[in-house]
């Protein structure tokens, strides 16, 4: 017999320091996740053989990061603008993007298979 599912409703968070400033990366809620996935779907193109690929990478990582990342200023959380994120080095965006995907369980099934040694 399988164990019953049990979840808490607290969003996961991870702190980050970027350029000496403090930030928090927060798990998306369902509405935010759906908005991100819809924006991702709008970036897809289908080839004549039925394969799919991304047709536009502009702002792909930044859109998830700005939905998840908040700057800590005087005890307040301030949303980070996409233009700010886009000006940061690519290695910073990649690190934040991967952490945001993990926090919100947005991992690619193919990536998960590779991690398990199945792909």
CORPE-V319076 format. One record per backbone hydrogen bond with DSSP energy under -0.5 kcal/mol. NH is the residue of the N-H (numbers start at 1). CO is the residue of the C=O. E is the energy in kcal/mol with one decimal. If there is no record, write none. Layout:
BEGIN
nh:co:e
NH:CO:E
NH:CO:E
END
This chain:
BEGIN
nh:co:e
14:25:-2.4
16:23:-2.2
18:16:-0.5
18:21:-2.5
21:18:-2.0
23:16:-2.8
24:70:-2.5
25:14:-3.4
26:24:-0.5
26:68:-2.9
27:12:-2.8
33:29:-2.6
34:30:-2.4
35:31:-2.1
36:32:-2.2
37:33:-2.8
38:34:-2.6
39:35:-2.0
40:36:-2.1
41:37:-2.4
42:38:-1.8
43:40:-1.3
44:41:-1.3
45:53:-2.7
47:51:-3.0
50:47:-2.4
53:45:-2.1
55:43:-3.7
56:43:-0.7
60:57:-2.4
63:59:-2.4
64:60:-1.0
65:61:-2.3
66:62:-2.9
67:63:-0.9
68:64:-1.0
68:65:-0.8
69:65:-2.7
70:24:-2.2
71:78:-3.0
72:22:-2.7
73:71:-0.7
73:76:-2.7
76:73:-1.9
78:71:-2.9
78:76:-0.6
80:69:-1.2
85:81:-2.0
86:82:-2.8
87:83:-0.8
87:84:-0.8
88:85:-1.5
92:89:-0.9
93:89:-1.8
94:90:-2.8
95:91:-1.9
96:92:-2.6
97:93:-3.0
98:94:-2.4
99:95:-1.9
100:96:-2.7
101:97:-2.5
102:98:-2.0
103:99:-2.6
104:100:-1.9
105:102:-1.3
106:101:-3.1
112:108:-2.2
113:109:-2.3
114:110:-2.1
115:111:-2.2
116:112:-1.6
117:114:-1.1
118:113:-3.1
119:113:-0.9
END
